[in-house]
Amino acid sequence: MQQQATESQSPPVDDAGLSVDHAGLSVIHAGLSVDVVFLPAWLLPGQTYGKTVVVFDVLRATTTITSALSTGVREIRVFDTLVAARDAALGFPGHRLLCGEQNAIRPDGFDYGNSPGQFDPTRDAGATVFLATTNGTAALLAARDASLIVAGALVNARAAARQALVAGLPILLLCSGTSGAVSMEDLVGCGAVLAELQQLAPTPRLASDSARIALNLFDHARADLPAFLRTTTGGQNVRHARLTPDIDFAARLNVFDFAATFDPATGTVRR
């Protein structure tokens, strides 16, 4: 007699190591609203409240945060100024790393800059990172009123999309920008997550042309993401700082199977 499948069978797993249940997500989240905001300064009062906000600084903060946590860093404490990060790190008694950048360069006295490939699990596992960057950490702090804040990038687009869907809240994708200007690499990151959302739940409602622009830009760029990122203003800044390997690192799609969350009450990002 043929054995019937049981309900306890595990769902299939995709190539990023995430369990797949597209049908279930499609039913639960049909019509879920998704929007994109190009800059933190363009947020309207109360716009993040009650939502899942996925924050992008593809070059480089949210990519670096994801990479650091993948190597076993315990947590990342984010700050809006280098001085605040330095002062907090000086008073920390445990294993800590002071990280940040100014004009893409590691400041004097800092352990690391803002490069995603700089962390070593044999050296940095268990450390608390104190991080301040020009754009990305400020964007995380700007989303502090959201119900859930996720660090998104190209390197974890699928995981960020899935985490946002599981929360079941309206989704806002927030770009960090580059020194107050719109950045194409962050829009491409938003578009990557939008593309993954459409795969996981084929009926998300794009709430504005901003979301459609991001999705179309990703469709245009996805054939050669490293080359595209090099053409952006952020990419040119990284190249001028002689940190081109950071671009290649950030341009890899779905190489990490998790998306870290930011707790504004403690100012920490954790896996």
PyMOL commands that set and color helices and strands:
alter all, ss='L'
color gray80, all
select helices_A, chain A and resi 22-28+40-42+61-70+82-90+121-124+136-142+154-167+184-200+209-231+233-240+244-250
alter helices_A, ss='H'
color red, helices_A
select strands_A, chain A and resi 33-37+52-56+75-79+96-100+128-132+148-152+171-175+205-206+261-263+268-270
alter strands_A, ss='S'
color yellow, strands_A
deselect
rebuild
show_as cartoon
